[in-house]
Amino acid sequence: MPHSSRKMLTMRAGICAVLLLLLNVLTIPCCAQTTASPGWPVIEAGLGQKASGQRLAAVRVLGLIPDDPHAAELAEKALKDTSSSVRAAAATALGQMHASGADSSLKQALNDKNLSVVMAAAHALRLLNDPACYEAYYAVFTGERKNDSGMIAQEMKVLHDPKQVAMMGFNEGIGYVPFVGMGWEALQTIMKDRKDGAAAKVALISALATDPDARTGELLLTASGNPNWALRMAALEALAKRGDPTLLPRIEPRLSDPKHEVRYAAAATVVHLSDLARAQEETKTAQKALSAKADEPLATNAMMQTDK
């Protein structure tokens, strides 16, 4: 066989080997993805159980499976479960897995008749950076809607059911603990007033801290004068996180609050917002200086043109 023919056959064999290798690399992951995990039948069996406790346990673990369309699909389906605990767990799981495609279903869940489901859906939307969460928090806290465009038009009976609000505990249906910065005495006060919904109200105040709506700023200012000192302190902490220096004059009166915990929270809020106000003023001054400097060549050229 001529040398050129042997060389050609060797090249073809090499190309075939490379193609086979590429084929293996591409098909193995594909097979791995299409092969069902042995875990799914276990979870799906749990979701199909008659006992709501088993369905609840199966739904909760879906939050441990991020970036999986099937997990998100099962959780969305569970939002329509007959058990409110299962529906709340489904909303929480969707938030934990950051299922951005489920925002429409979660907004529908804001109309649930059970408050824990509403709060779980709101918190999930908060994790998805959807502002609809703030409208739910505001509505539950005040019993009013901020506007008709954000939430679904159907009236939520839960907004006018203070018993459900009072039944909310530290963490029920909200999915996070907003009391980290509070001292033990404040927590005791909240627990003592649990029948009045103090725990729920503190949680809602904390959640509303980052709502950009100006009406929420007014709501927090009002809450900073609440008879319950734990709520006053929570409102001041939320105002500090909000970072709006224009609210300073209306926060300063709390510096003379009769409760020392509230006075200290007010003082820290005033210091923080004063720092922000000063930083904003310095930024404006620097921008003006830069703008004036940028205009100098134009003014010089204009004077030269005039001289000519």
N, C-alpha and C positions, 0 to 999 in steps of 0.2 A: 504493500500500500504506500502510495507516495506520501512524503512528509507533510505536504499541505493538507491532504485528506485527513491524516491522523490528527493534525492540529485542529481542523474544523470539527471533527468528532469530539475531541476533548473539550472544545469550547461549548459545543451543544450540550454535552453531559453536565458541564458546570452550570450552564444556564438552567437546565432542568432541575438540578439540585437546589439552586437558589429559589426557583419558582415553587418547588415542593415545600421548602422551608417557610416561605412566605405564606403559602396556603395553610400550613399547620398553625402558624402564628395567628392568622386571621380567624381560623375556624374554631380553635380551642376556646378562646374567650366567648365566642358566639354560643358554643355548646353549653358553656358554663352558665351563661345568662338564661338560655332557654330551658335548662334543666331545673325543674322546680325544687326549691329547698325543702328538706324534710321537716322544717319548722312550720311551714305554711299550713299543712293539714291540721296541726295541733291548734294553731291560733284560730283557724277558720271553724274548727269543731267547737272551740270555746265560744266564738261569736254566735254560733247557732244553738247554744244551750237554752233550755227553757228557764233555768234559774238566772235571774238578773245579776246575781253576784258573780256568776261565772262569766257572763257577757262583759260585765264591768272589768273584771280582771284581764280578760282577753283584749279589750279595747285599750286599757291603760298602757299595755306594753307596746302598742303600735307606735307610740312616741319615741321608742328606742330605735326605730327603723327610718332614718332620714333618707331623702333622695330615692325613695322607692315608690313608684306610681301605684303599685298594688296596695301598699300600706295606707297611702293617702285615700285611695278609693274605698277601702274598707272603713276607714275612720269617717269619711263623709257619709257613707251609708248608715253608720251608727248614729249620726246626728238625728236620725228619724226614729230611733229606738223608742219603744213605749216607756222605758224607764228613764226618768230625768237624770239619775246618777250616771247611766250609760251615756246619755247625750252630752252631759257635762264633761265626762272623761274623753269622749270623742273630740270635742272642741279643744280640750287641753292637749290631746295628742297631736292634733293638726298644728297647733302652735309650736309644740316641742320639735316637730319635724320640719318646721318652717315651710309648710305646704302652701306656697304662694298661689297655686291654682285653686285653692279651696276658699278664697276670700268671699266669693259670692255665696257659697253655702253657709259660711260663718255669719255673714250679714243677715241671712235668713234666720239663723239661730238667735239673733238679737231680739226676735219677736216671740221667743219661747215663753210659755206661761210660768216657767220655773226660774226663779232669780239666779240660782246657781248655774244654770245653763247659759243665761244671758251674760253673767260675769265671766264664765269660762270662754265664751265666744269673743267677748270684748278683749280679754287678755290675749287670746290667740291673735286677734287682729292687731293688737298693740305690738306683738312680736313680729308681725308682718309689716309693721310701719304703716298701717292703714288708719287714717284719722277717724274712721267710723267708731273706733273704740272710745274716743273721748266723748262722743255724743251719747253713747250708752252710759258711761260713767256719770256724765252730767245729768242725764235723764233720771237715773236711779237715785242720785243724791237729792235732786230738787223735785222730782215728780213731774218735771216739765221737759219738753224738747227744746233744743237750741234753735232748730229750724226744721222744716218739713222735707228738706232735700236729702239730708244725710241718712236718716233712718227710714225704714219702710213705712208706708202710710198707715198700715193697720195699727190701731191703738194697742199698746202693751198694757194689759191689766196689771201686770206686776209692778208698774210704776206707782200705782196707787194702793199697794198692799203693804202697809208698814210692818205687818207681822212677818212677812218674808224677809224684809230688810233686817228686822230685829233678830231673826234666826241665823243670820250669817255670822260665822265665827271668824277667827283670825285669817284663815287661809281658804275657806270653803268657796269654791267656784272662781277664785281669783287667780290662783296658780303661783302666787309669790307672797312672801312675807314682808309687808311694808313697815314693820315696826323695829327694824334693826337699830336705828339711832335713838330709840326711846329707852328711858330708864325703867327699872322694875316698878317704881311707884306709878308711872304712867300706865304700864301694862295692867297693874292691879285695878286702876281706875277704870280702864276700858272693860276689863272682865266684870267688874262690879256693875257696870252700866250696860251689860251685854243685851239685856232685855229691851233697852232703848235703841239698840242698833249702833252703839258707839264704835264697836270694832269694825263694822262694815263701813261706817262713815269715815273713820280714820283711813281705812284702806282706799276708799274712793278718793279722798283728798290727796293722798300720796300719788295715786295713779293720774290725777288731773294736773300734777305739777308741770308736766311738759306739754300740755295742751296750749297751742298758740292763740286760741280764741280769746279776745279781750273780755268777753263775758265771764270766762272762767277766772280771769284775774280778779274780777269783781266778786265772784263767788268765794274765792279764797280769802279775800280781804274781809268779807262778811263773816266767814268761818273763824277768822282770827279773833273775833269778839264773842265767840260762842260761850255760853255759861260753863260748858264742860272744858276744863283747862287742858285735858289731853287733846281735844279737838283743836283748841287754840294753838297748841304747840305744833301739832301736825300741819296746820294751815301755814304757820310761819316757816316751817321746814320746806313746805312745798313752794312758798313764795321765794325762798332763797334759791331753790333749784330752778325756779322759773327764770330768775335773772333779769328782771325788768326794773331798772332804776327809777322809772317814772312813778312807781308805786311807793317809793320811799316815804314821802310825807304822811301817807296814811298808815304806814307801819310803825313809825316812830312813837306814837302814843302807847304802844304795847311795851315800851321800855319801862313803864311804870306799872306793869301788870302786878297784881297782888301775889301771884304764884311765881316763886323764884325760877322754876324751870322754864316758864314762859318768858320771863324777863331775859334770861340768858339766851334763849332761842331768838328772841326779838333782837337782842344786841348783836348776835352773830349774823343775823339776816341783814341788819342795818349796815354793819361793817362790810359785808360781802357786796351788797348793792352799791354802797358808796365807792368801793374799789372799782366796780364795773363802770359807774358813772364817771369817775376820774379817768379811767382808761379810755372810755369813749370820747371824752373831751380832749384828751391828749392826741388821740387818733385824728380827730377833726382838725386840731391845730396843725398837726404834721401834714395832713392832706392839703390844707390851705397854703402852708409854706411851700409845698412841692408845686402846687398849682401856680403860685405867684412866681416861683423860680422858672417854671416852664414858660410863663408869659413874658419874661424879661427879654429874650431875644426878639420877640415880636414887637415889643415896645421900642427897643433900640433901633430895629429896622425902620419902624414908623417914623422915629425922630430923624434918622438919616435921610429918609425920603423927603421929609419936610424941609430939612436943611438944603437939600438939593434944589 
